[in-house]
Amino acid sequence: MSLNSILQVGLSGVLASESALQTSSNNVSNENTPGYVRETANLAVNQSMPTSYGSLGAGVNVVSISRNFSSYAQTQLMNATSLSSATSGQTQTLNQLSSLFPVSSGQSGLNSAISSFYAAFQTLSTNPSSIPDRQSVLSQAQSLTAQYQNAMNIIGATQTGLVQQMQQSVSTINGLSAQLAGINKSILATPQGTPVPNSLLDQQAQALDQLSQQVGVNTIPGTNGTLIITTKSGATLVDGSQSMRLSVQAGGTYQQPGQAGIVYQPTGQTLTGKITGGALGGALAAQNNVNSIQLQYGLLAQGITAVTNSQQAMGVNLKGQLGTPIFSVQGPQVFPAGANQGTATITASVTDLSTVPATTYTLEYNGTQWDVINNTSGTSQTLSATSGGTLSFGGTTLQISGSPATGDSFLVNPAGSTAGSFQAVMTNPSDVAAAFPYVASPGTYSATGGLVNSNSGTESLSSGSVANPSGTFSSGVAVVPSGVTPQSFNLTFINNSQYQVATSGGTVVASGTWGGAGSTAIAIPYPSGSLASGAAMSFSWGGGAPASGDTFTFSSGAPGNNANAVSLAQAANQPVLAQGSINQFTADMTNNYGNMAQTAQQNNASAQGTLTQAQTALSNISGVNLNVEAAQVVSYTQAYQAASAIIQTSNTLFQTLLQSV
C-alpha cells in the first residue's frame, strides 16, 4: 500500500465521521422541532484493492442519510389522531348541553319547570275559585315556556358553534391540501438521481398529521415519495400537484337554520354523511347528536301542549265556558332541497301524536311515487299521494300542492322545534278550566234558584269523568246530543227503570234505562270542533234504587268544582307521545342524553389511549433520543480523532521519506 492510499483511507474516515457527527448534531438541534424525523448516516466499506497477497481495505464512505421513519406507524398515528380529534370534539359539544339535563330533581331546568307547572293545578284544586292560585298556574306556564326557550337557545347556539367549527376546519383542510400538493410538486422537481431532501419529507409527514386532526384520510404512494390523499370515503383531496377543495353549505341540503353540510367542490357532491374522523367528522357527528336532542325537545313541547290543552278543553272556566288553550306550539316543518326543480310545496300536520317517532323523514320523488325514508332507522317505504295530494305516515299527514320533478326531495321534521315556537297564550286567570263541565245534583231548582230535592228513591250519581269517544256506550245509556252543551238539563225517571233527559226548556233530548250500580247513566259528548271533540263526559249510577219522578239536575261545575284541576295536575302522567307520558318522556330524554354523553366520553378515553400508544410507537422509531445521540457523538468523535491520527502519521512518514532522498 502506498502512502497516498494510507492518506486516502484516513481521509475517508475523517469525512465519514464528520458527516455522521453533522447528522447527530442535526438530530440534537431538532430534538424539539415538530415533525422532525431522526436521521442516520449510513456508512459502507469502500471496495477493497486487490493485491498478489490479498485485498487491502480502501476506507469508508457515506452511502445515504436516511430517515428513521415507518409509514405503517405514521398511518396508525394518523388514524388515532383523527379518531381522538373527532371523539374529543363530540364530547365537548355534548358537555355543553349538560345544563339541559340536571341530574338532581331539585335543580332548576325544564324538568323542574314542568313539575312546578302541573303542581300549580294541584294547589288550585284545593280552592278552584282562587284568583291568586289561578294566576300561579299562568305564571308557572310562563316559566315553563321560558325554560323551554332558554333550552332551545342553548341548542341553537351550540348548532351555530358547530357550523363555525366546520367552516374553520374546512378552511384548514383546504390550506393543508394545497400545502401537500405544493410538497408533491417540490418532490417531483427534485433532480433525477438526487434523493428527495429529508426536510421535505418531514414537512409532508407533519402536514399529514395536521390534516388527520381535521378529517380522516387515506394515503396512496405516488411517484418518488409523492402521495395521493383522499378522505376515508374516497374523495380525493390531493393528486400530484393538484389539490381539491371542500366547502361548507350553510343550511345543508335542505337549507335548515343552524345546520351545515359539506360539499366536494370539484363535483358538487354532498359529503355530509360520508365525512368521518378529525375535527370535521366530530363536528358532523355532534351536529347529529344535537339535532336528535332538539327533535326530542320539539316532541316534548308538542306533548305538553297536546295533553294540557286537551285536558283544559274538558273543563270549564269561572264563567262556565269550555276551556281554551293554555299553550301554543309550532307544527311540523317541511324543508325543500335547494336543488329541487319542480313547483311542489308541502305542508304537514300531526294527526296522531301518540304514533309520531323521534325522527325526521326524507321524501324523494321518483317520477311517479314518493320514497319515504326514516332518517334514524334508514328504513323506507314507497307511497302514492291520495286524492287531494296527501301522504300519511308516522302519525303525520302531508298536503302536496304543485308538481314535483323527478329527483326532488324534502325533509320532514314532525317535531317542528325552534326557540319561541312553544308559548303560553293564556293571560286571564279566570280562563283556567278547573271545573268539570257538569255536576249532577238530586232534585230540581226552584223558582227562587235553590235546589229542591224531592226524590223518593235512594239512587245517586257519580261525580263524573271523561269517557271514551261517544258512540261506544251500551244501548241503555242516555247519550245527550252535542248541541246541548253547555246549557243545564234534567234527568227524570218516568218509572222505576226508564228515564228521560230534557233541557231546561222541557225538550226531551235523550232517554235511557237504569242498569244498576256502576253502570253508565248518561254520556255528554263534547262539542264538535273543540280540542275535546270525540270524547264525552259520563256519569255512572252510584247505588240504591230509583223511583218514578226522581230527578237529577245537571248544571255547570263552575266555579267551585275542582275535578278538572285534579285531572290537569295528573296530566303529565297521561300517555300522549309514542314513548308514553310527559314524565316518562323527560326521564327517557335524560337517560338518552346520559347514555350518549357517557358513550362519547368512553370512546374519547379509548381514542386518547390509542393515540398515546401510536405516538409512543412512532416516537420510538422517529424521535430523537438525546442519550443515544450523545453516545453516537462520542463514538464518531473518537473515530474522527483516530482517522485524523492516520492522516498525521501518513504526513510524518511522507516527510521522513522526503528527508531521506
C-alpha positions in Angstrom: 0.0 0.0 0.0 1.3 3.4 -0.9 1.5 6.4 1.5 -1.2 8.0 -0.7 -3.5 5.0 -0.1 -3.0 5.3 3.6 -3.8 9.0 3.4 -7.0 8.3 1.4 -8.2 5.7 3.9 -7.6 8.1 6.8 -9.3 10.9 4.9 -12.3 8.7 4.2 -12.6 8.0 7.9 -12.4 11.7 8.7 -15.1 12.7 6.1 -17.4 9.8 7.2 -17.1 10.7 10.9 -17.6 14.3 10.0 -20.9 13.5 8.1 -22.0 11.3 11.0 -21.2 14.0 13.5 -23.1 16.5 11.5 -26.1 14.2 11.3 -26.1 13.6 15.1 -25.7 17.3 15.6 -28.7 18.0 13.4 -30.7 15.4 15.4 -29.8 17.0 18.7 -30.6 20.5 17.3 -34.1 19.4 16.1 -35.0 17.3 19.2 -38.0 19.6 19.9 -38.8 20.5 16.3 -42.4 19.5 15.4 -42.5 16.9 12.6 -38.7 16.2 12.6 -37.7 12.6 11.9 -34.4 11.4 13.3 -31.7 10.8 10.7 -29.0 8.3 10.5 -25.7 8.4 8.5 -25.4 5.1 6.8 -21.8 4.1 6.2 -20.4 1.4 3.9 -16.9 -0.1 3.3 -15.2 1.1 0.1 -14.3 -1.5 -2.4 -11.0 -3.2 -1.4 -7.9 -3.0 -3.5 -6.7 -6.5 -4.7 -3.0 -7.4 -4.4 -1.0 -10.5 -5.0 -1.1 -11.2 -1.3 -4.7 -10.3 -0.7 -7.0 -7.3 -0.8 -6.3 -4.1 1.1 -9.1 -2.0 2.7 -9.9 1.3 1.0 -11.7 3.0 3.8 -15.3 4.1 4.3 -18.0 6.2 2.6 -21.4 7.6 3.5 -23.9 6.0 1.2 -27.0 7.9 2.5 -28.6 10.0 5.2 -31.8 8.1 5.9 -34.9 9.0 7.9 -35.9 6.7 10.8 -39.4 6.5 9.5 -42.2 3.9 9.3 -45.1 4.6 7.0 -47.1 2.0 8.9 -46.5 3.7 12.3 -47.4 7.1 10.7 -50.7 5.6 9.3 -51.5 4.3 12.7 -50.8 7.7 14.3 -52.9 9.5 11.6 -55.9 7.2 12.3 -55.5 7.5 16.0 -55.2 11.3 15.8 -58.3 11.5 13.5 -60.3 9.4 15.9 -59.1 11.2 19.0 -59.9 14.6 17.5 -63.4 13.5 16.5 -64.4 12.0 19.8 -62.9 14.9 21.7 -65.0 17.4 19.8 -68.1 15.3 20.1 -67.6 15.0 23.9 -67.0 18.7 24.3 -70.2 19.6 22.4 -72.3 17.1 24.5 -70.8 18.5 27.7 -72.0 22.0 26.6 -75.6 20.7 26.8 -75.3 19.1 30.3 -77.2 22.1 31.8 -80.3 20.9 29.9 -80.4 17.6 31.7 -79.9 18.3 35.5 -79.4 15.0 37.3 -81.0 16.2 40.6 -84.7 16.7 40.8 -84.1 19.8 43.0 -82.1 21.6 40.3 -83.6 24.2 38.1 -84.3 23.5 34.5 -87.0 22.3 32.2 -87.9 19.2 34.2 -88.3 21.3 37.3 -90.5 23.8 35.4 -92.7 21.0 34.1 -93.2 19.6 37.6 -93.9 23.1 39.1 -96.5 23.8 36.4 -98.6 20.7 37.0 -98.1 21.1 40.7 -99.8 24.5 40.5 -103.0 22.7 39.4 -102.8 20.6 42.5 -102.7 23.7 44.6 -105.6 25.2 42.6 -107.7 22.1 43.2 -107.9 22.9 46.9 -109.5 26.3 46.1 -110.6 26.3 42.5 -112.2 29.8 42.5 -109.0 31.4 43.9 -107.7 34.1 41.5 -104.1 34.1 43.1 -103.9 30.3 42.6 -105.1 30.6 39.0 -102.5 33.3 38.4 -99.9 31.0 39.8 -100.9 28.4 37.1 -100.3 31.0 34.4 -97.0 32.2 36.0 -95.8 28.6 36.0 -96.8 28.2 32.4 -94.8 31.3 31.5 -91.8 30.0 33.5 -92.1 26.6 31.7 -92.1 28.2 28.2 -89.2 30.5 29.3 -87.2 27.5 30.3 -88.0 25.8 27.1 -86.9 28.8 25.0 -83.7 29.0 27.1 -83.0 25.4 26.3 -83.7 25.9 22.6 -81.4 29.0 22.6 -78.6 26.9 24.1 -79.2 24.2 21.4 -79.3 26.9 18.7 -76.1 28.5 20.0 -74.4 25.0 20.0 -75.6 24.4 16.4 -74.2 27.8 15.3 -70.9 27.0 17.1 -70.7 23.7 15.2 -71.2 25.4 11.9 -68.4 27.8 12.7 -66.2 24.8 13.7 -67.0 23.2 10.3 -66.1 26.4 8.5 -62.8 26.7 10.3 -62.0 23.0 9.8 -62.7 23.1 6.1 -60.6 26.2 5.7 -57.7 24.4 7.4 -58.2 21.2 5.3 -58.1 23.3 2.1 -55.0 25.0 3.2 -53.2 21.8 4.2 -54.3 20.1 1.0 -52.8 23.0 -1.0 -49.6 22.7 1.1 -49.3 18.9 0.5 -49.9 19.5 -3.2 -47.0 22.0 -3.2 -44.8 19.5 -1.4 -45.6 16.9 -4.1 -44.7 19.5 -6.7 -41.3 20.1 -5.0 -40.7 16.4 -4.7 -41.4 15.9 -8.4 -39.0 18.9 -9.2 -36.1 17.1 -7.4 -33.3 16.5 -10.0 -33.3 12.9 -11.3 -30.9 10.7 -9.4 -30.9 13.0 -6.4 -32.5 11.9 -3.2 -35.6 13.8 -2.1 -34.5 16.1 0.8 -35.4 14.6 4.2 -36.7 18.0 5.3 -39.2 18.0 2.5 -40.5 14.5 3.6 -40.6 15.8 7.2 -42.8 18.7 6.1 -45.0 16.2 4.3 -45.4 14.0 7.3 -46.1 16.9 9.6 -48.8 18.3 7.2 -50.4 14.9 7.0 -50.5 14.7 10.8 -52.2 18.1 10.9 -54.6 17.1 8.2 -55.6 14.0 10.1 -56.5 16.2 13.1 -59.2 17.8 10.8 -60.5 14.8 8.9 -60.0 11.1 8.5 -57.7 10.4 5.4 -56.1 7.7 3.4 -52.8 7.9 1.6 -51.7 6.2 -1.6 -48.0 6.3 -2.5 -47.3 8.1 -5.8 -44.1 8.8 -7.7 -40.8 9.4 -5.9 -42.4 9.9 -2.5 -45.4 11.9 -3.6 -48.8 11.0 -2.1 -52.4 10.8 -3.3 -54.6 11.8 -0.4 -58.3 11.0 -0.1 -61.0 11.2 2.6 -62.0 7.9 4.2 -64.9 7.8 1.8 -62.7 8.2 -1.2 -63.0 11.8 -2.2 -59.6 12.9 -3.5 -58.0 15.9 -1.7 -54.5 15.8 -3.2 -53.4 14.2 -6.5 -49.9 15.1 -7.6 -49.5 18.9 -7.6 -53.3 19.5 -7.6 -55.5 20.0 -4.5 -59.3 19.7 -4.4 -61.3 21.9 -2.1 -64.2 21.3 0.2 -66.8 23.9 1.1 -69.4 24.4 3.9 -73.0 24.6 2.7 -74.8 26.8 5.2 -78.2 25.2 5.9 -77.2 21.9 4.3 -79.1 20.3 1.5 -82.5 21.5 2.9 -81.5 25.0 4.0 -82.3 24.4 7.7 -81.4 27.1 10.2 -78.4 26.2 12.3 -77.3 23.3 10.0 -74.5 22.9 7.6 -73.3 20.3 5.0 -70.0 19.6 3.4 -69.7 19.8 -0.4 -66.9 18.4 -2.6 -66.3 21.4 -4.9 -64.9 19.5 -8.0 -68.2 17.6 -8.5 -70.7 19.4 -6.2 -71.3 16.1 -4.4 -72.6 16.3 -0.8 -70.2 14.5 1.6 -72.0 15.4 4.8 -72.9 11.8 5.6 -69.6 10.4 4.4 -67.1 12.5 6.3 -65.6 10.7 9.3 -62.8 11.4 11.7 -61.0 14.6 12.7 -62.5 17.8 13.9 -64.8 18.0 10.9 -66.1 14.5 11.4 -66.5 15.2 15.1 -68.5 18.3 14.4 -70.8 16.5 11.9 -71.3 13.7 14.5 -72.0 16.3 17.2 -74.5 18.0 14.8 -76.4 14.8 14.6 -76.4 14.4 18.4 -77.7 18.0 18.9 -80.3 17.5 16.2 -81.5 14.4 18.0 -81.8 16.3 21.3 -83.6 19.2 19.5 -86.0 16.8 18.0 -86.8 15.3 21.4 -87.4 18.8 22.8 -89.7 19.5 19.9 -91.8 16.4 20.6 -91.8 17.3 24.3 -93.3 20.7 23.5 -95.9 19.0 21.3 -96.8 16.6 24.0 -97.1 19.2 26.8 -99.3 21.4 24.5 -101.5 18.5 23.4 -102.1 16.9 26.8 -102.6 20.2 28.6 -104.8 21.9 26.1 -106.8 18.7 25.6 -107.5 18.4 29.3 -108.1 22.1 29.6 -110.7 21.8 26.9 -112.5 19.1 29.0 -113.2 21.6 31.8 -114.9 25.0 32.2 -113.6 28.3 33.4 -115.0 30.6 36.1 -117.8 31.7 33.7 -118.8 28.1 32.9 -117.3 28.2 29.4 -115.3 25.3 28.0 -111.6 25.7 28.4 -109.4 27.4 25.8 -105.7 26.6 25.1 -103.0 27.4 27.6 -100.1 26.8 25.2 -99.4 27.1 21.5 -96.7 25.3 19.6 -95.3 25.3 16.1 -96.4 22.4 14.0 -94.2 20.1 11.8 -91.7 21.7 9.4 -91.0 20.7 5.8 -87.8 21.9 4.1 -87.4 21.6 0.3 -84.0 20.7 -1.1 -82.2 23.7 -2.6 -81.7 21.8 -5.9 -85.4 20.9 -6.4 -86.6 21.6 -10.0 -90.4 21.2 -9.5 -93.0 23.5 -8.2 -94.3 21.3 -5.4 -94.8 22.7 -1.9 -95.6 20.5 1.1 -97.3 21.4 4.4 -97.5 18.9 7.3 -99.8 18.4 10.3 -99.8 15.9 13.1 -102.8 13.6 13.1 -101.8 11.2 15.8 -99.1 12.5 18.2 -99.0 9.2 20.0 -97.5 7.5 16.9 -95.0 10.2 15.9 -91.5 8.7 16.3 -88.5 10.8 17.3 -87.0 11.1 13.8 -87.1 13.1 10.7 -88.1 11.8 7.3 -86.7 12.4 3.8 -89.2 12.4 0.9 -87.8 11.6 -2.6 -90.0 11.8 -5.7 -89.1 9.1 -8.2 -91.3 10.4 -11.0 -94.5 8.6 -10.1 -94.3 7.9 -6.4 -92.7 9.1 -3.2 -90.0 7.2 -1.3 -90.3 8.0 2.4 -87.0 7.3 4.3 -86.9 7.2 8.1 -83.6 9.1 8.8 -83.0 7.3 12.1 -83.6 3.7 11.2 -82.8 4.0 7.4 -85.9 2.1 6.5 -88.0 3.3 3.6 -91.4 2.8 2.1 -93.0 3.9 -1.2 -96.2 5.8 -1.2 -98.6 7.2 -3.7 -100.3 10.5 -3.0 -104.0 10.0 -2.3 -106.8 12.2 -3.7 -106.1 15.8 -2.9 -102.3 15.1 -2.9 -101.9 13.8 0.6 -99.4 11.4 2.2 -99.8 9.9 5.6 -97.1 8.1 7.7 -95.8 8.2 11.2 -98.7 10.0 12.7 -98.2 12.8 10.2 -100.2 13.9 7.2 -98.7 15.9 4.3 -100.6 18.1 1.9 -98.9 18.4 -1.5 -99.6 21.2 -3.9 -97.9 21.9 -7.2 -96.0 19.4 -9.3 -92.8 17.8 -8.1 -90.0 17.0 -10.6 -88.2 13.6 -10.7 -85.4 13.7 -8.1 -87.0 16.4 -5.9 -86.6 15.8 -2.2 -88.0 17.3 1.1 -87.0 16.9 4.7 -89.9 16.5 7.1 -89.5 17.3 10.8 -92.6 16.3 12.7 -91.5 18.0 15.9 -91.0 21.5 14.5 -88.7 22.6 17.2 -87.4 26.1 17.3 -86.9 28.7 20.0 -90.1 30.6 20.6 -92.2 28.0 19.0 -93.6 26.9 22.4 -95.5 29.7 24.1 -98.0 30.3 26.9 -101.0 32.0 25.3 -103.5 32.3 28.2 -103.3 35.6 30.0 -106.6 35.8 32.0 -106.5 33.6 35.2 -110.3 33.3 35.1 -109.9 31.2 31.9 -108.2 28.3 33.7 -110.7 25.5 33.4 -110.5 24.0 36.9 -114.1 22.7 37.0 -115.8 19.7 35.4 -118.4 21.0 32.9 -121.3 19.4 34.8 -122.1 18.4 38.3 -125.1 16.2 39.0 -127.4 17.1 41.9 -130.5 15.3 43.1 -133.6 17.4 42.7 -134.6 20.4 40.7 -134.0 24.1 41.0 -137.0 26.1 42.4 -138.2 29.5 41.0 -136.0 31.2 43.6 -132.9 29.4 42.3 -132.5 27.0 45.2 -132.1 23.3 44.6 -135.1 21.3 46.0 -134.6 17.5 46.4 -138.0 15.7 46.4 -136.6 12.4 45.2 -138.1 9.4 47.0 -135.6 6.9 45.6 -132.2 6.1 47.0 -130.2 6.2 43.8 -127.2 8.6 43.4 -124.9 9.6 40.6 -121.1 9.7 40.5 -119.1 13.0 40.2 -118.5 12.4 36.5 -115.5 11.6 34.4 -114.2 11.8 30.8 -115.2 8.7 28.9 -114.1 7.0 25.7 -115.3 8.6 22.4 -119.0 8.8 22.2 -120.9 6.1 20.4 -119.2 3.3 22.3 -121.8 3.2 25.1 -124.3 0.4 25.6 -127.9 0.9 24.3 -129.3 1.7 27.8 -127.1 4.8 28.2 -128.7 8.2 27.5 -126.4 10.0 25.0 -127.0 13.7 25.0 -126.7 15.5 21.6 -123.5 17.6 21.4 -125.5 20.8 20.8 -127.0 20.7 24.3 -123.6 21.6 25.9 -123.0 23.8 27.9 -126.7 24.5 29.0 -128.2 22.8 32.0 -130.6 19.9 31.7 -132.5 17.4 33.9 -132.6 13.6 34.1 -136.0 12.4 35.2 -137.3 8.8 35.9 -140.6 8.2 34.2 -140.9 4.9 36.1 -138.6 2.9 38.3 -136.2 2.0 35.4 -136.8 4.3 32.5 -135.6 7.9 32.4 -135.5 10.9 30.1 -133.2 13.8 29.6 -134.7 17.2 28.9 -133.4 20.7 28.5 -134.4 23.5 30.9 -137.0 24.4 28.3 -138.6 21.0 28.6 -137.3 19.5 25.3 -136.5 15.8 25.7 -133.1 15.1 24.1 -132.3 11.6 25.2 -133.6 8.6 27.2 -132.1 5.6 29.0 -132.6 2.5 31.1 -131.4 2.2 34.6 -128.7 -0.6 34.7 -127.9 -0.8 38.4 -124.9 0.3 40.5 -121.8 1.1 38.5 -123.5 1.2 35.1 -123.2 4.3 33.0 -126.3 6.6 33.3 -125.6 9.4 30.8 -122.9 10.4 28.3 -122.5 14.0 27.2 -120.3 14.4 24.1 -118.0 17.5 23.9 -118.9 19.9 21.2 -117.5 19.0 17.7 -114.6 21.2 16.7 -113.3 21.6 20.2 -110.0 20.1 21.4 -112.0 17.6 23.4 -114.2 16.6 20.4 -114.7 12.9 20.2 -114.6 12.4 24.0 -117.6 12.5 26.3 -118.4 13.3 29.9 -120.1 10.4 31.6 -121.9 9.8 34.9 -122.5 6.4 36.5 -125.1 5.1 38.9 -123.7 5.0 42.4 -126.1 2.6 44.1 -129.5 2.3 45.7 -132.8 2.2 43.7 -134.6 5.0 41.7 -138.2 5.9 42.0 -140.6 7.2 39.4 -140.3 11.0 39.3 -136.8 11.1 40.7 -134.9 14.0 39.1 -131.2 14.9 38.8 -130.2 18.3 37.7 -127.0 18.7 35.6 -125.6 22.2 35.9 -122.2 23.8 35.4 -119.4 22.8 37.8 -118.1 26.3 37.8 -116.9 28.0 39.9 -116.4 25.6 42.9 -115.8 22.3 41.3 -112.2 21.1 41.1 -112.4 17.9 39.1 -110.6 19.2 36.0 -107.9 20.8 38.1 -107.2 17.4 39.7 -107.0 15.9 36.2 -104.7 18.7 35.0 -102.4 18.1 37.9 -102.1 14.5 36.7 -101.8 15.3 33.0 -98.0 14.7 32.9 -98.7 11.1 33.6 -101.2 10.6 30.8 -99.9 8.8 27.7 -99.6 11.3 24.9 -96.4 10.5 23.0 -95.1 7.3 21.4 -92.7 7.0 24.3 -95.5 7.4 26.9 -96.4 10.3 29.2 -94.6 13.6 29.6 -92.9 12.4 32.8 -91.8 9.2 31.1 -90.6 11.1 28.0 -88.5 13.6 30.1 -87.0 10.7 32.1 -86.1 8.9 28.8 -84.6 12.2 27.4 -82.3 12.5 30.4 -81.3 8.8 30.2 -80.7 9.1 26.4 -78.5 12.1 26.9 -76.6 10.4 29.7 -76.0 7.3 27.6 -75.0 9.5 24.6 -72.6 11.6 26.7 -71.2 8.5 28.5 -70.6 6.7 25.3 -68.8 9.7 23.8 -66.6 10.0 26.9 -65.8 6.3 26.8 -65.0 6.5 23.1 -62.8 9.6 23.7 -60.9 7.9 26.6 -60.3 4.9 24.4 -59.2 7.0 21.5 -56.8 9.0 23.7 -55.2 5.8 24.9 -54.8 4.6 21.3 -53.3 7.9 20.3 -50.8 7.8 23.2 -49.7 4.3 22.1 -49.4 5.4 18.5 -47.4 8.5 19.4 -45.1 6.3 21.6 -44.6 3.8 18.8 -43.7 6.4 16.2 -41.5 8.3 18.7 -39.6 5.1 19.4 -38.8 4.9 15.7 -38.6 8.5 14.6 -38.0 10.5 17.7 -34.6 11.9 18.9 -33.1 10.2 22.0 -30.5 12.5 23.4 -28.8 9.7 25.3 -28.4 7.7 22.1 -27.2 10.8 20.2 -24.6 11.6 23.0 -23.2 8.1 22.7 -23.1 8.5 18.9 -21.3 11.8 19.2 -18.6 10.2 21.5 -18.2 7.3 19.1 -17.9 9.4 15.9 -15.6 11.9 17.7 -13.2 9.1 18.6 -13.4 7.7 15.1 -12.7 11.2 13.7 -9.7 11.6 16.0 -8.3 8.2 15.1 -8.7 8.9 11.4 -7.0 12.2 11.9 -4.1 10.4 13.6 -3.8 8.2 10.5 -3.6 11.3 8.3 -1.0 12.8 10.7 1.0 9.5 10.6 0.9 9.4 6.8 2.2 13.0 6.7 5.0 12.2 9.1 6.0 9.2 7.0 5.9 11.3 3.9 8.1 13.9 5.4 10.6 11.2 6.6 10.7 9.9 3.1 11.4 13.3 1.6 14.2 13.9 4.1 15.8 10.5 3.2 16.0 11.3 -0.5 
